[in-house]
């Protein structure tokens, strides 16, 4: 039964979704060659079908489509109220992304405007923005914006991603399904605009921030091989916090439809990877410094790099500020004072009041700074209407400012200068230039570029008033919260826990009391980093990683499976295909000597089935197949011989290989053969105490003792802890058993120690060799398995012809269960398809067994 937390994409297509506002029917053609024939339809009208991008493009040049909630534009109504005036927003990060892209790469922006354009004007505005700015506007109805941006984004995602749970209905708000539906509807509108202009063979798509986290699913559903990246500019919370979100799976699966997912810090990436592990059982791998997740044959790359600033823009603003004499005015105003500076948005997570309390504590504990130290706090207006506790925050800040100024102020001196009106970047740069230290006390923030801007301004530019005299040594000091994204990259900053007001006050005192030489060294270190790791460096690095991650897109076979937000793309080797029942039955009928090797758990028996005995249907099929004198049929399993003998006791002519082939019983025999060269299991006395040690320390784990092997399983343990313990145990056992004739291997939720000669691959080799020596070399081979141990069989089968165990005319069907990377050439989706295929072979068998053989 499908969870109610799903909003099915097919429901969106069918029109059953309550879209707020009138969705426009027009489909304006953009001047770009498209591979989608005919008119542009709704995203999901074709349901599971998609544009596979197999047709050659008419334009070979790569292009970057940048998708964000808002376009990097400033919009205002003309004075005569006839039409609109647009200009680039020079402070927009999105505008600077192109600095790191190749000069010849065209950049197209898709996003919404910060103004409401009348539907009558939308066609004209869209054409102007496309022609003049390369922008494709997404027009969102006002009532949709209210629930999408001010609602779901600002009242649910933003607080949650900053570690605030909605305990109170009044503040933050509980999960509201209508807001989630608005979020999905808005993301769909963005996807339609991308689809209108995209050329899937040539274009890269780079999606930005938490407003558009389900957009990758809409685009991936339509274009399986699209090269698509996503960057999250906010924090990603720990898995305990994220997993409280009712639509957690939908959002996480949508993000995994990207090719590359970027985060500012390793902490944020680690939290995301922990969610993938705990919710979907996905474990990341690090190869040559790159982190990736294998997701249905696709490698989803994880990028960790903080955004930088645009050096050129800051330097040009510094020159302008110098010309306006603003710097000189501020120097005169604060002459003889040591200035602390804070620049923050007005929201609860910036913790402005904690900074004020720290300043108050500084003046109390270090009275020598009274009359000399000033904190200038610039509070930018809150973004959007979704501010939480906004009235309380403002009241608290104003009360603190008044109290501190009343207590420590005197004529000509106020310790707190509070500026709650918006300042342009020119003004901010002027304040940066005269500040001795910038203080950031945010309790949670995605990155925060304020320290970067401050460092550049303190470096100054040659021959200007900003910063300091060009011959004077440059210096800057930073006191920053350890909970903000830029903190790890600023190793010379004094990091603080902002909740500890006393410690923050001491850090502020240390910053302004430090020797001049130390301040200079810290500034030089920071400036080297900030000037080289700018926004161009960041975008160039992201594009390079996207190209590397997507390198195999057009080599592999891709197809989409799943409905709603369960949709994903399976990407597999072009030679890997689904096993055709008609083809295998045809080859089976023609063959004279057949070898059939079947794994048990996960192949003829569902992996998660509580009942572990084969059904009467499976027993009947195996009896029919093994009853044919031309067939050698084997169950090849990691299970013990006792349980397998009992399970398949009705199948007298069935061969069984138990414990990965350490024990074998040939068809028609009652005696078991031991395939090992030694019966010395003294190594068990060495391995078992190690396993017991980890079992006692890992709740939910257990040891299974077999005749020839020991297995430690942790399926019921905490996934993260169990995986870490398994990795540690693997190293421990390999060290302890280094001189023993055993193999230590990890599998799905297990660590196993077994004799080196026990291998499913060796079982296949013995069967093929035995048939060849008896003059009945196999001309038909069917081998089916579902896990890592079965890959040994597939590998042997792949080399069997070159080693003369099989002839060049042998029909080989190596088949894995599930669509996943494998050494097998074929796959079947699940155990039911395996049984159906075996049933068809049984029907084609010449010599079915009698009813007596089938009886129990």
C-alpha positions, 0 to 999 in steps of 0.5 A: 500500500502506498504511503499517504505521504506521497504526492504521485506525479501521475496524479499531477498529470491527471489534473487531480492535484489541487493547484493553487491559481490558474495554470497558464496554458501557453507554451511559448517556443524558445529559440533553441533546438529541442529533441522533444517532437511536437508540442510541449506537454505536461511533464507526466502525461507520458507517465513512465516514458521518457526522452532517452536523448538518443537523437543527435543534437543539432548544436554541439556546444555545451550549455549551462542552465542554472535553475533557482527560486529567483532570477538574478535580476532587479525588477521594478515598475516603470514610472509611467506604470507602463511596463517593467524595468529590469537590470542585473542584480550585481549582488546575486551569487547566481550571476557570478557562477559564469565566472568559473565556466568556459568563455564559450559556454552559454548560460541560461537562467530559469527562475521566478521574479520578485514581483507579480507580473500581470498574466496579460504582460507575461508573454512580453516580459518573458520574451524581453528577459530571454532576449536581453538577459538569457533568463526564462521566468517562471510565473508563480501565482501569488497564492501558490507563492504564499504556500510554496515559499512563505509556507513550506520553504520558510515555515517548514524546511528552513526551520528544520534544516536549521535544527528547529523542530515544530514543537509549537503550532504557533511557531514554525507550524506542524507539517501542512500537506497543502503546503507540501502540495504547493511545493510540489506544484511550484517545482513542477512549474519550474520543470516545465520552463526547463523542459521548454528550453532544454537540449538534453544531449548538450545541456548541463542543469544546475539546480540551487537550494532547498526551494527546488529539492524535488525538481530533479525527479521531474526532470529525470523522469523526462530525460534519463541521461540529463547531466544534472547537479544540485547544490544546497546552500543551507545546512543539511541537518543530522539524520535524527532531525531530517527523519522527522520530516513526513515527506523525508523519503520523497525529498531524499529520493528526488535529490538522488535523481541528481548526478552531483549533490553539493554541500558547503561542508563535510558535516552537511554531506555526512548528515545527508549520507547518514540519511541515505544509509539509514533510510535506504541502506546506501553506503558511500564509497571514496575513490581517489578522493571523490565520494559517490553513492551507487544508486541503481547503477548510477554513481551519484557524486557528493561535492564538498566545497564552500561558495566563495565571493566575487573579488572583482565586485567587492573591489569595484564597490570599495573604489566607489565607497572611497570616492563617496568619502563614506570611509573617511566619515566613519573613521572620523565618527569612530576615531579613537574607538575599537570597532566590532562589527556584526552584519546579519539578517533578522532571523532567529538563527543569527542570534544577534542578541547573543552577540549583544550579551557577549558585548555586555559581558566584555564591558563588565569583565574588562572595564578598560574597554568601556568608552573605547569598544563599540559594537556596530550591529547591522540588521538586514530585513528578514527574508520573506514572510516566514520569519519565526519569533521575529517580533520577539527577537526584535523586542529582545534586541531593542531591550538589550541595546537600551540596557547596555547603552544606558549602563555603559554609555556616556556623552559622546559614547554608545557601546552599541550602535544598532542599524536596523534599516537596510544598507547597500553594499557600498555602506557595508564595505565602508563599515568593513573597512573601519572594523577591527573585528567582525563577530558572527554568532549565528547558531546555525547558518549555511555558509555566511559570506560576511567574514569573506567580504570583511577580509577582502575589504581589510586588504584594501586596494592600492591608493585608496582610503579603504582598508588602510594606507597602502604601505601599512600592514593589513590586518583583520580579526574574526570571532565566528560561531563554530556552527556556520559553514565558513568556519572550517575554512577560516582556520585563523579565526577565533571559533566560539560556541555562541551559546556560551556568552562568557567564552564569546566575550573572552574571544572578543577581548582576545581578538582586539588584544592580540599583537599586531604581528599575529593579526597580520599573519592571520589576515594574510592566511585568510586573504590567500584562501578567500582570494583564490577560492572565489565563486569562479573557483567554486563553479569551475570545480563543480562543473568539472565534477559534474562532467566526471560524474556524467562521463558514462551517461551516453555509454550505458543503457538507462531506463526509468522505473517506479511511480511518483517520487519513487521514480529512479533511473537504472543505468547499466552496461549496454550488454546487460539486459533482461533475460528473455523467457522465449530465448532461453526456452528456445536454447534449452529445447535445442540443448543436449547437456544442460547445467543449471546452477541456482542460488537459494535465498533471494533467488528461488526463495524471497530474501525477506521471507519468514518461511525459509522452506521452498514451496510445493511449486518450487519443489515440483519445478526442481523435480521436473528439471532434475528428472531430465537425464540431460540436466545437471541441476544444483542448488548452490547456497551459503546455508548449511548442509543439514538445513538444505538436505531437509528443505530439498529432501523430496528432490532425489535427483537434485545436486546440492552445494552447501556452505558456498561449496565446501560440502557437495552432494551430487545428483542421486547421491546420499553422501556428501563430499568435502571439497576442502583439503584440510579438516583442521578448523583450529582457526575457529578458536581464533576467530570466534572470540573476536566475533564475540567481542564485537557481538557484545559491543553491538546490540542487534548482532549475532554469530552463526556457526556453520560446520566450515564457517563463522558468520557475524550478522548485524541486520538488526543492529543500528545501520551506521554503528553496525557498518562501522563495527563490521569494517573494524572487525574485518580488519581485526580478523584479517590481522588475526587470521593472516597466516590461516587458510581462510578468507574473510569477506564482508557481505550484505549485513554480514562478515564471514570467515570461511576456508579459502577453497570454499567458493561458489565459483569453484563449484561451477568449475567442478560441475563443468569439468565433471560433465566434460570428463564424462563426455557430456560437455555442457552446451547450455548453462543457466546460473542464477544468483542475487548476492556478492558470493554469486559473482564468483560463479558468474566470473568463472562462467565468463572465463569457462570457454577460454579455459576449455570447460565449455565450448564456444557453441555453449549457450550461457545464461548468467543471470542476477536477480535485480537490476544492479551492476553485475558480472552476469549478462542478464537479470530478472527483477525478482524471485517471482520472475525466476520461478516463472522462468524455471516453470517455463523450462520445466514445461519444455522438459522432455522427461518429467518425473513421475508423481511418485518422485514429487510426493513427500 
